[in-house]
Amino acid sequence: MNTKEIRQLFPILHQEVNGHPLVYLDSAATSQKPVSVIEAVKHYYERDNSNVHRGVHTLGSRATDAYEGAREKLVRFLNAGSAEEVIFTRGTTSALNLVATGYARSVCREGDEIVITPMEHHSNLIPWQQAAKATGAVLKYIPLQEDGTIRLEDVEQTITERTKIVSVTYVSNVLGVVNPVKEIAAIAQRKGAKMVVDGAQSTPHLKVDVQDLDCDFYTLSGHKMCGPTGIGALYGKRALLEEMDPIEYGGEMIDHVDLYDSTWKDLPWKFEGGTPIIAGAVGLGAAIDFLESIGLDEIDRHEKRITAYALERMSDIKDLNVYGPRSDRAGLITFNLGDVHPHDVATVLDAEGIAIRAGHHCCQPLMRWLQVSATARASFYLYNTEEDVDRLIASLIKTKEYFGHAIG
């Protein structure tokens, strides 16, 4: 994997910010887009723009082919069983809400259990809170170890015969923990529960095989994997999707409409009411082509190398506290620099042209578990280099010196 050549494919990286060459370390929030994705979206709007599935004219046919072609690419990318099992959504958040509303509320009853973890992003926490409140189900949490990991023994104890849903992030957007979702799915299904995987942070970085994971639902966001914003997907086992009712009604998802009753189209269109995000799907298809041309295994190896290098360099900075496990982690590092507020750290780094994230990262319960109000986060992707890490370290040292009165 030639990172220097890959970087040339990302136009946004070749600019100065605040008088310094840009170092982008915020890919966990959103990844940058290669030329091929930008050109695919541009080509759609310049040549093929039309609504899908409805028109018989040439543009409508080309748009439909491009849209459904992107779905087929996603089927292959996830190793789903068929196109009927892949639903386009606005992203991970809308996909998780679709499962929590369209499935969980129909199967959960008072006293049933929904099991998640304290490390979940709000998008994989609030929908289950609401489902529990609506059905009378009990929301339960798998406990975290001191380093933020979870033990399968605790999974066994937390999931019971009353559990209907287990929903766990594959990769934590704060701790960098890579959860054993395949093993958790086996435990859940042995006890009669359905397994939901939040794949927002895993899909861009790890080779995903939903049939091997044997999860019941899997969600993803295109914008974190070099695709456009506003597009994502829900994978679901066909039998479960056929049981579910849609949660949005209107054009595109209907089969037949009478004055007092209506019927729905077959999968996957039953869940895609209204004009879909066609250009986004086209861009996501191009992003999949791009990632597959490099190889997810190559991307994973590269990120592990960059992360290990960054952890080693960070260990030399006194008063820098890193959260999460020290090994077997994804390509992001969440930290605090002594008593300096993370927003101040991010502001000083931004003045040096370095983009990191600061705040609670949509994980307020996890922040309370860590006993902090906020953290800073540097996240890496296939276009980051050791030189980016060196710039980060130099700026952190500069930040420490600037706020020396605060951290001693």
Protein Blocks (a to p, Z undefined) as FASTA:
>chain_A
ZZklmmmmmmklmcceehiacddffkkmoccddfklmmmmmmmmmmmgccehkamcfklm
mmmmmmmmmmmmmmmmnopabfklpccdfbjklmmmmmmmmmmmmmpcehiacdddfkbc
fklmmmmmmmmmmnopacddddddfkopacfklmmmmpcfklmbdcddfbacklopacdf
klmmmmmmmnopacdddfklmmmmpccdfklnopabdcddfklnopaehiacddddfklm
mmpccfbecehjambdcfkbccddddfklmmgcjddfklmmmmmmmmmmmmmnopklmmm
mmmmmmmmmmmmmmmpghiacedjfbhiafbddddehjbcfklmmmmmmmnopacdedjh
opaklmmmnopabdcdddddfkbcfklmmmmmmmmmmmmmmmmmmnZZ
